[in-house]
């Protein structure tokens, strides 16, 4: 049978693995950073109403520029993130991954490079390679914060065209302060001073879960700084696949050069608009999850685990001599967490109180077994 190596794929894709996490049928699934709470019934009913209306016009293409949706996203950001945002500053796509892909198609590509500070969201590197953009792995400190001086040196040395900063960071949960973002933004512009500059992308997919204020206000007066968000996490709409960015209007104009025609379906737009009508209810779930996340951090430390401070809806915990064996030990007890590839560490998503209790009980059993 023909295998991938028998096909004329691009050299930089050979030997790579697709992104993915195990989808196993177990009692407690806490491995993919999903919001554990189903959408409330009034929202489900409102989605049905909006989708029904959209379905009456499916013989026509959807709004190519998703103006109504972008207007409502701009209103949401203005209300919650501390900066007045206009529709011309917002762009939406099928998940934040497509937003990132469009940015790399526009500002990256063959002969250009992107840098991220790892461990971090693995799709930054995968999408970079998929768009023909060279990938550079930048440094982090032992506590998973960004080493600003080392990062500046890496930017000066490699002169990347795109810089990724993830806050809160996946898989570690660590947040990045505004001073660090500004330092790396300025370093990136200095490194590319002989060109039009470098694009700096702040990936704030888990921003609503952070103790810190959003980094969105930093885009003001910085036309090469972009903030990326998603409705998958805080809005509990992972199945919707809706991501968006906020940036200078010129960036929004630029990504439209590469977006596919009518890329957001009428059904997607209708569903997202319905969700935005229920923002207050959905953000109430976020507050509950933040409390559960903080409980996980506290109880894991009491059990004897080392835990990275988290501003996300997940917690990185360890350290295990054999992280994969620990992952399997929890799976054997009916709890699925994420073996995120960071040596000695695992990652658990904050679930419902009952799910978190089951997880903590499994960790206690595992710790007793391994210490016996």
C-alpha positions as CSV (number, residue, x, y, z in Angstrom):
1,X,0.0,0.0,0.0
2,X,1.1,3.6,-0.6
3,X,2.3,5.5,2.4
4,X,2.9,9.1,3.0
5,X,6.6,8.7,2.2
6,X,5.7,7.5,-1.2
7,X,3.9,10.7,-2.0
8,X,5.5,13.9,-3.3
9,X,4.8,15.9,-0.1
10,X,6.9,18.9,0.9
11,X,10.2,18.0,2.6
12,X,9.4,20.0,5.7
13,X,6.3,17.9,6.3
14,X,8.1,14.5,6.2
15,X,8.3,12.7,9.5
16,X,5.8,15.1,11.2
17,X,2.7,14.0,13.0
18,X,-0.7,15.6,12.8
19,X,-2.0,17.5,15.8
20,X,-4.4,15.6,18.0
21,X,-5.3,14.2,21.4
22,X,-6.7,10.8,22.3
23,X,-10.5,10.7,22.0
24,X,-11.2,7.8,24.4
25,X,-14.5,6.7,25.9
26,X,-13.7,7.0,29.6
27,X,-15.9,8.3,32.5
28,X,-13.8,11.5,33.0
29,X,-12.3,13.3,30.0
30,X,-10.1,16.2,31.0
31,X,-7.5,16.3,28.2
32,X,-8.7,18.8,25.6
33,X,-9.4,22.0,27.6
34,X,-13.0,22.0,26.7
35,X,-15.6,23.8,28.8
36,X,-17.4,21.0,30.6
37,X,-20.7,22.8,30.9
38,X,-23.3,22.3,28.1
39,X,-24.8,25.4,26.6
40,X,-27.9,26.6,28.6
41,X,-31.3,25.6,27.2
42,X,-32.3,29.2,26.4
43,X,-29.2,29.6,24.3
44,X,-29.8,26.3,22.5
45,X,-33.3,27.5,21.7
46,X,-32.0,30.8,20.4
47,X,-29.4,29.0,18.2
48,X,-32.3,27.0,16.8
49,X,-34.2,30.2,16.0
50,X,-31.2,31.9,14.3
51,X,-30.2,28.8,12.4
52,X,-33.7,28.2,11.2
53,X,-33.8,31.7,9.8
54,X,-30.4,31.3,8.2
55,X,-31.5,28.0,6.7
56,X,-34.2,29.8,4.7
57,X,-31.4,31.5,2.7
58,X,-28.9,28.7,2.3
59,X,-29.4,28.9,-1.5
60,X,-27.4,32.1,-1.2
61,X,-23.8,32.6,-0.1
62,X,-23.3,33.9,3.4
63,X,-22.1,37.4,4.2
64,X,-18.6,37.2,2.9
65,X,-17.2,39.7,5.4
66,X,-19.4,38.6,8.4
67,X,-20.1,42.2,9.3
68,X,-22.8,41.6,11.8
69,X,-20.8,39.0,13.6
70,X,-17.6,41.1,13.6
71,X,-19.7,44.1,15.0
72,X,-20.9,42.0,17.9
73,X,-17.4,40.6,18.6
74,X,-16.1,44.1,18.6
75,X,-18.9,45.1,21.1
76,X,-18.0,42.1,23.3
77,X,-14.3,43.0,23.3
78,X,-15.0,46.7,24.0
79,X,-17.2,45.7,27.0
80,X,-14.8,43.1,28.5
81,X,-11.2,43.9,27.5
82,X,-10.7,47.5,28.3
83,X,-10.4,49.1,24.8
84,X,-13.0,50.5,22.4
85,X,-12.8,48.3,19.4
86,X,-14.5,48.9,16.0
87,X,-15.7,46.4,13.5
88,X,-12.8,47.3,11.1
89,X,-10.4,46.0,13.7
90,X,-12.0,42.6,14.1
91,X,-11.7,39.5,11.8
92,X,-13.3,36.1,12.3
93,X,-12.6,32.6,10.9
94,X,-13.2,28.9,11.5
95,X,-11.5,28.6,14.9
96,X,-8.5,30.6,16.1
97,X,-6.3,28.1,14.2
98,X,-7.7,29.4,10.9
99,X,-7.0,32.9,12.1
100,X,-3.4,32.0,12.8
101,X,-3.2,30.2,9.5
102,X,-4.4,33.3,7.6
103,X,-1.9,35.5,9.5
104,X,1.0,33.1,8.5
105,X,-0.2,32.9,4.9
106,X,-0.2,36.7,4.8
107,X,2.9,37.6,6.9
108,X,4.9,34.3,6.8
109,X,5.5,31.9,4.0
110,X,8.5,30.6,2.1
111,X,11.7,32.5,2.9
112,X,10.2,33.9,6.1
113,X,10.3,32.7,9.7
114,X,8.2,32.7,12.9
115,X,9.4,32.3,16.5
116,X,7.6,31.0,19.6
117,X,8.7,30.3,23.1
118,X,8.4,26.6,23.9
119,X,6.9,24.7,25.4
120,X,3.8,26.4,24.0
121,X,0.9,25.7,21.7
122,X,2.1,23.2,19.2
123,X,-0.1,24.4,16.4
124,X,2.0,27.6,16.1
125,X,4.9,25.4,14.8
126,X,2.6,23.1,12.8
127,X,0.8,25.9,11.0
128,X,4.1,27.7,10.4
129,X,5.4,24.6,8.6
130,X,2.2,24.1,6.8
131,X,2.4,27.5,5.3
132,X,6.1,27.1,4.4
133,X,7.2,29.4,7.2
134,X,10.4,28.5,8.9
135,X,10.0,27.8,12.6
136,X,12.3,28.9,15.4
137,X,12.0,27.6,19.0
138,X,12.7,30.3,21.5
139,X,13.7,29.9,25.2
140,X,11.7,29.8,28.4
141,X,12.9,29.9,32.0
142,X,12.8,26.8,34.2
143,X,9.5,28.0,35.7
144,X,8.0,28.3,32.1
145,X,8.0,32.1,32.1
146,X,9.6,33.9,29.1
147,X,13.2,34.8,29.6
148,X,13.0,38.3,28.3
149,X,16.7,38.9,27.8
150,X,17.2,35.5,26.1
151,X,14.1,36.1,24.0
152,X,15.4,39.5,22.9
153,X,18.7,37.9,21.9
154,X,16.9,35.2,19.9
155,X,14.8,37.8,18.1
156,X,17.8,39.9,17.3
157,X,19.7,36.9,16.0
158,X,17.0,35.3,13.9
159,X,15.1,38.4,12.8
160,X,11.7,36.6,12.6
161,X,8.9,37.9,10.5
162,X,6.3,36.7,13.0
163,X,6.5,36.4,16.8
164,X,4.1,34.3,18.8
165,X,3.4,35.1,22.5
166,X,0.8,32.9,24.2
167,X,-0.9,34.2,27.3
168,X,-2.1,32.2,29.2
169,X,0.3,29.7,27.7
170,X,-0.7,26.3,26.7
171,X,0.3,23.8,28.1
172,X,1.8,25.5,31.2
173,X,-1.0,27.9,32.1
174,X,1.4,30.8,32.7
175,X,0.4,34.3,31.8
176,X,2.6,37.0,30.3
177,X,2.6,40.5,31.6
178,X,2.2,43.6,29.4
179,X,5.8,44.7,30.0
180,X,7.1,41.4,28.5
181,X,4.9,41.7,25.4
182,X,6.0,45.3,24.8
183,X,9.7,44.3,25.2
184,X,9.4,41.6,22.6
185,X,7.3,43.7,20.3
186,X,9.9,46.4,20.4
187,X,12.7,43.9,19.9
188,X,10.9,42.5,16.9
189,X,10.5,45.9,15.3
190,X,14.1,46.8,15.9
191,X,15.3,43.5,14.4
192,X,13.3,44.2,11.2
193,X,13.9,47.9,11.1
194,X,15.2,47.7,7.6
195,X,11.8,46.2,6.4
196,X,8.2,47.0,7.2
197,X,8.7,45.4,10.7
198,X,7.6,42.1,12.2
199,X,4.1,40.9,13.1
200,X,3.6,40.1,16.8
201,X,0.7,37.8,17.6
202,X,-0.6,37.5,21.2
203,X,-2.6,34.2,21.4
204,X,-5.1,34.9,24.1
205,X,-7.3,31.8,23.5
206,X,-7.7,31.4,27.3
207,X,-7.8,35.0,28.1
208,X,-11.1,35.1,29.9
209,X,-9.8,32.6,32.5
210,X,-6.9,34.8,33.5
211,X,-6.4,36.7,36.8
212,X,-4.8,39.4,34.7
213,X,-6.5,41.9,32.5
214,X,-6.6,41.3,28.7
215,X,-3.6,42.4,26.7
216,X,-5.9,43.8,24.1
217,X,-5.2,47.5,25.0
218,X,-1.6,47.0,23.8
219,X,-2.8,47.0,20.2
220,X,-3.6,50.7,20.3
221,X,-1.0,52.6,18.4
222,X,0.9,49.4,17.4
223,X,-0.2,48.3,13.9
224,X,1.9,45.2,13.9
225,X,0.5,43.8,17.2
226,X,-2.4,41.3,16.9
227,X,-4.5,39.7,19.5
228,X,-6.1,36.3,18.8
229,X,-9.1,34.9,20.6
230,X,-11.6,32.0,20.4
231,X,-15.2,31.1,21.3
232,X,-14.2,27.5,22.0
233,X,-13.2,27.9,25.6
234,X,-14.9,30.7,27.6
235,X,-18.1,30.5,25.4
236,X,-18.2,26.7,25.7
237,X,-18.5,26.4,22.0
238,X,-15.6,24.1,20.9
239,X,-17.9,22.5,18.3
240,X,-18.7,25.8,16.7
241,X,-15.2,26.5,15.5
242,X,-15.2,30.3,15.7
243,X,-12.0,32.3,16.3
244,X,-11.3,36.0,15.8
245,X,-8.6,38.6,16.0
246,X,-8.4,42.2,17.0
247,X,-5.8,44.4,15.4
248,X,-5.2,47.6,13.3
249,X,-7.6,47.8,10.4
250,X,-4.7,47.3,8.0
251,X,-4.1,43.8,9.4
252,X,-7.8,42.9,8.8
253,X,-7.5,44.2,5.3
254,X,-4.3,42.1,4.8
255,X,-5.7,38.8,5.9
256,X,-8.6,39.2,3.5
257,X,-6.1,38.8,0.7
258,X,-5.7,35.1,1.6
259,X,-9.1,34.1,3.1
260,X,-11.1,31.7,1.1
261,X,-14.3,33.0,-0.5
262,X,-17.3,32.9,1.9
263,X,-15.2,31.0,4.5
264,X,-17.6,31.4,7.4
265,X,-20.9,29.6,6.7
266,X,-24.2,31.3,7.4
267,X,-24.9,28.6,10.1
268,X,-21.6,29.4,11.9
269,X,-22.3,33.1,11.8
270,X,-25.9,32.6,13.1
271,X,-24.8,30.3,15.9
272,X,-22.0,32.6,17.0
273,X,-24.4,35.6,17.1
274,X,-26.8,33.6,19.3
275,X,-23.9,32.8,21.7
276,X,-22.9,36.4,21.9
277,X,-26.4,37.3,23.0
278,X,-25.8,35.1,26.1
279,X,-22.4,36.4,27.1
280,X,-23.2,37.2,30.7
281,X,-24.5,33.6,31.4
282,X,-21.5,32.0,29.7
283,X,-19.0,34.2,31.5
284,X,-20.7,33.0,34.7
285,X,-19.5,29.5,33.9
286,X,-16.0,30.9,33.4
287,X,-16.0,32.2,37.0
288,X,-17.1,28.8,38.2
289,X,-14.3,27.1,36.2
290,X,-11.7,29.6,37.6
291,X,-12.7,28.6,41.1
292,X,-12.4,24.9,40.2
293,X,-9.0,25.5,38.6
294,X,-7.7,27.2,41.7
295,X,-9.1,24.3,43.8
296,X,-7.2,21.9,41.6
297,X,-4.0,23.8,42.1
298,X,-4.4,23.9,45.8
299,X,-5.4,20.3,46.3
300,X,-2.7,18.9,43.9
301,X,-0.1,20.8,45.9
302,X,-1.5,19.3,49.1
303,X,-1.3,15.8,47.6
304,X,2.4,16.4,46.9
305,X,2.4,17.3,43.3
306,X,4.4,20.2,41.8
307,X,2.0,22.6,40.0
308,X,2.7,25.4,37.6
309,X,0.7,28.6,38.5
310,X,-2.2,28.7,36.0
311,X,-4.3,31.5,34.5
312,X,-6.1,29.2,32.1
313,X,-8.8,26.6,32.5
314,X,-6.2,23.8,32.9
315,X,-3.4,23.0,35.2
316,X,0.1,21.5,34.5
317,X,1.2,19.2,37.3
318,X,4.0,16.7,38.0
319,X,6.8,16.0,38.3
320,X,6.8,12.4,37.4
321,X,9.8,10.2,36.8
322,X,7.8,8.7,33.9
323,X,5.0,11.1,32.9
324,X,3.5,8.7,30.3
325,X,3.3,5.9,33.0
326,X,1.5,8.4,35.3
327,X,-0.9,9.3,32.4
328,X,-1.6,5.6,31.9
329,X,-2.1,5.1,35.6
330,X,-4.8,7.8,35.7
331,X,-6.4,6.4,32.5
332,X,-6.6,3.0,34.2
333,X,-8.6,4.7,36.9
334,X,-11.0,6.2,34.3
335,X,-9.6,9.6,34.1
336,X,-8.1,11.0,30.8
337,X,-5.6,13.9,31.1
338,X,-3.1,15.2,28.6
339,X,0.4,13.9,28.2
340,X,1.6,17.2,26.7
341,X,5.1,16.2,25.9
342,X,6.8,18.3,28.6
343,X,9.2,15.9,30.3
344,X,7.9,15.0,33.8
345,X,4.6,16.9,33.5
346,X,0.9,16.2,32.7
347,X,-2.0,18.7,32.0
348,X,-5.5,18.4,33.4
349,X,-8.5,20.5,32.3
350,X,-10.7,22.0,34.9
351,X,-14.0,20.1,34.7
352,X,-17.1,20.0,36.8
353,X,-16.7,19.6,40.6
354,X,-17.6,15.9,40.3
355,X,-15.1,15.4,37.5
356,X,-12.4,17.2,39.4
357,X,-13.1,15.1,42.5
358,X,-12.7,11.9,40.5
359,X,-9.5,13.2,39.1
360,X,-8.1,14.2,42.5
361,X,-9.0,10.8,43.9
362,X,-7.2,9.1,41.0
363,X,-4.1,11.2,41.6
364,X,-4.1,10.3,45.3
365,X,-4.3,6.6,44.5
366,X,-1.6,7.0,41.9
367,X,0.7,8.9,44.3
368,X,0.2,6.2,47.1
369,X,0.9,3.4,44.6
370,X,4.1,5.0,43.2
371,X,5.4,5.9,46.7
372,X,4.8,2.4,48.2
